[in-house]
Amino acid sequence: MKRSWELIDDDECRHFQSAVELVGKRWSSAILLALARGATRFGEIRSQVPGLSDRMLAERMRELQASQLVEREVVPSTPVQIRYRLTERGIDLIRALQPLVKWGHRWQHLPDKAADPVSATG
């Protein structure tokens, strides 16, 4: 019987790598999470992601929009308002990331056996 990772062909692997590289870029996942938590304005997103600069937020938002994960809406008002929201694709990605978040909670707090000189030699 084949193991689950043996069933992934090269084409699927490329799609996976592309998706992981997108959400793995610094700030991207935090921005998506801020949107999932209800932030809609540029300043709201920035305030929910400590350390994120305006320039980097603007760059990541353009990338997330180009990937069709985020929609930008111009609200005709005085002054004009810009609102952001996750697309259906973005919502689906947040759902898909939840098992990875659970994995992180389960394994990230454990000491790395390979870095432990006692377990590496014994």
Backbone hydrogen bonds, N-H to C=O, Kabsch-Sander energy under -0.5 kcal/mol:
donor,donor_aa,acceptor,acceptor_aa,energy
6,E,3,R,-1.5
7,L,3,R,-0.6
7,L,4,S,-1.0
8,I,5,W,-0.8
9,D,7,L,-0.7
13,C,9,D,-2.3
14,R,10,D,-2.1
15,H,11,D,-1.9
16,F,12,E,-2.6
17,Q,13,C,-2.8
18,S,14,R,-2.3
19,A,15,H,-2.2
20,V,16,F,-2.8
21,E,17,Q,-2.4
22,L,18,S,-1.8
23,V,19,A,-2.3
24,G,20,V,-1.9
25,K,21,E,-0.6
25,K,22,L,-0.9
28,S,25,K,-1.5
29,S,23,V,-0.8
29,S,25,K,-0.6
31,I,27,W,-2.5
32,L,28,S,-2.5
33,L,29,S,-2.4
34,A,30,A,-2.3
35,L,31,I,-2.3
36,A,32,L,-2.4
37,R,33,L,-1.9
38,G,35,L,-1.5
39,A,34,A,-2.3
45,I,41,R,-2.4
46,R,42,F,-2.6
47,S,43,G,-2.3
48,Q,44,E,-1.2
48,Q,45,I,-0.7
49,V,45,I,-0.6
49,V,46,R,-1.0
52,L,49,V,-1.9
57,L,53,S,-2.5
58,A,54,D,-2.7
59,E,55,R,-2.1
60,R,56,M,-2.8
61,M,57,L,-2.7
62,R,58,A,-1.9
63,E,59,E,-1.9
64,L,60,R,-2.9
65,Q,61,M,-2.3
66,A,62,R,-2.4
67,S,63,E,-1.7
68,Q,65,Q,-1.7
69,L,64,L,-2.8
70,V,64,L,-1.2
71,E,85,R,-3.2
73,E,83,R,-3.4
75,V,73,E,-0.7
75,V,81,Q,-3.6
77,S,75,V,-1.3
81,Q,75,V,-2.1
83,R,73,E,-2.9
84,Y,40,T,-2.8
85,R,71,E,-1.8
87,T,69,L,-2.2
91,I,87,T,-2.6
92,D,88,E,-2.4
93,L,89,R,-2.0
94,I,90,G,-2.2
95,R,91,I,-2.2
96,A,92,D,-2.3
97,L,93,L,-1.9
98,Q,94,I,-0.9
98,Q,95,R,-0.7
101,V,97,L,-2.1
102,K,98,Q,-2.3
103,W,99,P,-2.2
104,G,100,L,-2.3
105,H,101,V,-2.2
106,R,102,K,-2.2
107,W,103,W,-2.6
108,Q,104,G,-2.5
110,L,107,W,-1.0
113,K,111,P,-0.7
115,A,112,D,-0.6
116,D,112,D,-0.8
116,D,113,K,-0.7
120,A,116,D,-2.1
121,T,117,P,-1.3
122,G,118,V,-1.4
